[in-house]
Amino acid sequence: MLDTLCDKPLIDKTRYVIRLGDVVWEVDEFHAENAGWSSPRWSLKDDRQTPPLPEWVGQEVSHDRQYTNASLSKRPYSTWGKEQP
């Protein structure tokens, strides 16, 4: 059903749940056209918490629309930097 209802390419990813102390991390590892991109996010018990960031967490991109699933389906990570001027 997804093959007929969804725009291509489909977002293909694996979600990992990692608990580090009081912080629960959800890390999405993308596959296929978006291979090489992963997206970590945390869940906190209290919104005022400021957890230490693990070394595998990079730049904050939550407010950058190019990293949303909708944008990644239209402009996959594998094409970034390969566009013609």
For each residue, the residues with C-beta under 8 A, 3 or more apart:
1: 4 5
2: 5 6 10
3: 6
4: 1
5: 1 2
6: 2 3 10
7: 73 74
8: 73
9: 12 32 33 73 76
10: 2 6 32 73
11: 30 34 69 72 73
12: 9 30 31 32 33 34
13: 28 29 30 31 34
14: 28 29 31
15: 26 27 28 29
16: 26 27 28 29
17: 24 25 26 27
18: 24 25 26 27
19: 23 24 25
20: 23 25 51 54
21: 51
22: 44 45 49 51
23: 19 20 42 43 44 49 51
24: 17 18 19 42 43
25: 17 18 19 20 40 41 42 43 54
26: 15 16 17 18 40 41 42 43
27: 15 16 17 18 38 39 40 41
28: 13 14 15 16 38 39 40
29: 13 14 15 16 38
30: 11 12 13 34 35 36 37 38 39 72 77
31: 12 13 14 34 35
32: 9 10 12 35 76
33: 9 12 76 77 78 79
34: 11 12 13 30 31 37 72 76 77 78
35: 30 31 32 77 78
36: 30 77 78
37: 30 34 72 77
38: 27 28 29 30
39: 27 28 30 61 67
40: 25 26 27 28 56 57
41: 25 26 27 62
42: 23 24 25 26 51
43: 23 24 25 26
44: 22 23 47 49 51
45: 22 49
46: 49
47: 44
48:
49: 22 23 44 45 46
50:
51: 20 21 22 23 42 44
52:
53: 57
54: 20 25 57
55:
56: 40
57: 40 53 54
58:
59:
60: 63
61: 39 64 67
62: 41 67
63: 60
64: 61 67
65: 68 71
66: 71 72 75
67: 39 61 62 64 71 72
68: 65 71 72
69: 11 72 73
70: 73 74
71: 65 66 67 68 74 75
72: 11 30 34 37 66 67 68 69 75 76 77
73: 7 8 9 10 11 69 70 76
74: 7 70 71
75: 66 71 72 79 80
76: 9 32 33 34 72 73 79
77: 30 33 34 35 36 37 72 80
78: 33 34 35 36 82
79: 33 75 76 82 83
80: 75 77 83
81:
82: 78 79
83: 79 80
84:
85:
